Amino acid sequence: MHLFGFTTVQILWTLTFAAMLVLLVVLLGRDRVRRFPWFTASMTLTAVRLLASRMLYGRLAPMTMSEIFLVLALLEALVCLLVAVEIARRAFAGASRRAWIGGTLAMLAVGAAVLAAWGAWPAWKTLSTGSTLAVLKLVQLAAQKASLLSDVVTVELGLLVVLIGRRFKAGWRSHTQQIVIGLSTAAIAQMAVRGIWQQIALHAAPQTQAEYEHVLGIQEKLYNANSVLFVAVLVWWIACLWIDEPGTETATAETAAASTDASMTEPDGTSLQDEK
């Protein structure tokens, strides 16, 4: 699909990168980095990976490209796990140590079960030969499994925050809950796309060039739909993080100012100062 000479992939890349930059500006300008440093680092790393994919694609040797993007993917997955820890610490700051330990073990157990059941594990011999290709396969496996684990943990954390977050420090209008809602939505979409494509790749057996192109077209549509949803999540974060949380000094001052303006206005809309 082309629009004004640009492909769908190019348009979605531009929208995603622009939204990422706006989100980073909001995080910096509204002083959210101090409260969510790992979330900011994750968004920065994602923006760097997007920019690298556009600037370096086709300009480096395939092996060098693989090394760069596999390392970036692994770093991004590890930072996403740290984001989950950061959100959990802010959402359940008042929880007891026993609740922390029990909840963490339960979430990791579910994540480990999903890792064991989702996808095939390559033979260890293919990963321990010591060659450059074996090292890249090992890094790729680590990045895929760490990304899947972070998605599962994020979805679990999102459910916990939505269900019981208001009992602690993650009410509906808190930035903590708004961030984890976006993270969970993106994680669910990522796992759905990954699962659907794995099933298609497992059962698809194209016999002609037209069938092969049809399968690739399905893959592109899945990835594009995931990109559209991620742009929507970025817009959600931009809007939510721009607004101060209820109870903060800035929000309280704005509410007081609005109340003062309302009290100085007559029911017909005329201002008391104008009458004077």
QUICOR-V277697 format. One record per residue. PHI is phi in radians with two decimals (NA if undefined). D_CENTER is the distance of its C-alpha to the mean C-alpha in whole Angstrom. Layout:
{{PHI/D_CENTER} {PHI/D_CENTER}}
//
This chain:
{{NA/26} {-2.16/27} {-2.39/27} {0.96/29} {1.49/29} {-1.91/26} {-1.40/24} {-1.07/21} {-1.09/19} {-1.14/20} {-1.14/20} {-1.15/16} {-1.08/15} {-1.10/17} {-1.11/15} {-1.15/12} {-1.16/13} {-1.10/15} {-1.13/13} {-1.09/11} {-1.12/14} {-1.10/15} {-1.08/12} {-1.12/14} {-1.11/17} {-1.13/16} {-1.06/15} {-1.35/18} {-1.23/20} {-1.71/20} {1.04/20} {-1.66/17} {-1.12/16} {-1.08/19} {-1.49/17} {-2.24/14} {-1.16/15} {-1.28/12} {-1.11/9} {-1.11/11} {-1.10/12} {-1.13/8} {-1.14/8} {-1.13/11} {-1.14/11} {-1.12/9} {-1.13/12} {-1.11/14} {-1.13/13} {-1.09/13} {-1.15/17} {-1.13/18} {-1.10/18} {-1.45/20} {-1.46/22} {-1.78/23} {-1.10/23} {1.40/27} {-1.92/28} {-2.19/28} {-1.11/29} {-0.97/27} {-1.15/28} {-1.13/26} {-1.06/23} {-1.09/22} {-1.07/23} {-1.11/21} {-1.34/18} {-1.22/18} {-1.14/18} {-1.10/15} {-1.14/13} {-1.16/15} {-1.07/14} {-1.12/10} {-1.15/10} {-1.16/13} {-1.15/11} {-1.09/8} {-1.13/11} {-1.19/12} {-1.11/10} {-1.07/11} {-1.12/14} {-1.08/14} {-1.14/13} {-1.11/15} {-1.12/18} {-1.38/18} {-1.30/17} {-2.11/20} {-1.13/22} {-1.62/26} {-1.29/25} {-1.30/28} {-1.11/28} {-1.09/29} {-1.13/26} {-1.06/24} {-1.13/25} {-1.10/25} {-1.14/22} {-1.12/21} {-1.10/23} {-1.13/22} {-1.15/19} {-1.19/19} {-1.13/22} {-1.11/20} {-1.08/17} {-1.13/21} {-1.12/22} {-1.15/19} {-1.08/19} {-1.21/23} {-1.60/23} {-1.67/20} {1.42/22} {-1.47/25} {-1.73/25} {-1.21/27} {-1.16/31} {-1.09/31} {-1.08/34} {-1.29/32} {-1.80/29} {-2.05/32} {-1.37/35} {1.54/34} {-1.40/33} {-1.09/31} {-1.13/29} {-1.15/29} {-1.13/27} {-1.12/25} {-1.14/25} {-1.17/24} {-1.13/21} {-1.09/20} {-1.08/20} {-1.10/19} {-1.15/15} {-1.14/15} {-1.22/16} {-1.16/14} {-1.15/11} {-1.13/12} {-1.10/13} {-1.13/10} {-1.14/9} {-1.11/12} {-1.11/12} {-1.13/9} {-1.12/11} {-1.06/14} {-1.12/13} {-1.08/12} {-1.09/15} {-1.11/17} {-1.14/16} {-1.16/17} {-1.36/20} {-2.21/22} {-1.11/20} {-1.19/22} {-1.28/25} {-2.00/23} {-2.28/21} {-2.39/18} {-1.22/20} {-1.04/19} {-1.66/19} {-1.37/18} {-1.12/15} {-1.06/14} {-1.21/14} {-1.13/12} {-1.17/9} {-1.22/9} {-1.11/10} {-1.13/7} {-1.09/4} {-1.14/8} {-1.07/8} {-1.13/5} {-1.18/7} {-1.07/10} {-1.10/10} {-1.10/9} {-1.19/12} {-1.11/14} {-1.11/14} {-1.09/15} {-1.18/18} {-1.09/19} {-1.19/20} {-1.10/21} {-1.16/24} {-1.14/25} {-1.14/25} {-1.30/27} {-1.82/29} {-1.30/30} {-2.43/33} {-1.11/33} {-1.82/37} {-2.16/37} {-1.12/35} {-1.14/35} {-1.17/33} {-1.12/31} {-1.16/30} {-1.14/29} {-1.12/27} {-1.12/25} {-1.13/25} {-1.12/23} {-1.06/20} {-1.12/20} {-1.15/20} {-1.10/17} {-1.16/15} {-1.15/16} {-1.09/15} {-1.11/11} {-1.17/11} {-1.08/13} {-1.14/10} {-1.16/7} {-1.08/10} {-1.10/11} {-1.12/8} {-1.08/8} {-1.10/12} {-1.02/12} {-1.11/10} {-1.04/13} {-1.16/16} {-1.24/15} {-1.34/15} {-1.24/18} {-1.48/20} {-1.27/21} {-1.19/21} {-1.07/24} {1.72/27} {-1.33/26} {-1.08/29} {-1.16/27} {-1.13/27} {-1.12/30} {-1.13/32} {-1.15/31} {-1.12/32} {-1.12/35} {-1.13/36} {-1.15/35} {-1.15/37} {-1.13/40} {-1.09/40} {-1.19/40} {-1.25/43} {-1.63/45} {-2.04/45} {-1.24/47} {-1.00/46} {-1.46/48} {1.73/45} {-1.44/48} {-1.54/47} {-1.13/49} {-1.18/49} {-1.15/50} {-1.15/53} {-1.19/54}}
//
